[in-house]
């Protein structure tokens, strides 16, 4: 199951590279790195007491932050830094 998900992520990353949206990386390695936030989120949800510095964040906010960090590291031109719920000026 994990390898199927990695292949799916790798295909999406490869398409982003081909379209010039993502920097040149090994798609399979990047896919493994993109799956890491989901594992981290699972650990955080199970062991919140170990992450006291994040205690005021909701599950959704933590997952969003972890995924945003991973995706922005791939992007050639990072997406807007506007956060969910913020209004544009």
C-alpha positions, 0 to 999 in steps of 0.5 A: 500500500505504501509503495502504491502511494509513493508511486502516485505521489512520484507521478504527481511530482514528476508532472510538476517537474515536467511543467516547471512548477517543481525543481529537479528532484528524484520524484521517488525520494520526494514522494517519500519525503512528502509522506513524512508529514502524514506520519508526523501528524499521526505521531503528534495526534497520538503523543501530544504531550511530547509536543507541548510547544504546539499544544494550542494548534488544532490537528488541521493546523498542524497537518496544514503546516507540515504539508505546506513546509514539504510542498514549498520545499519542492516549488521553484516559486513558492505559493503565496504565504497567505494562510487559510482564513487570512484575507488578502489586501 
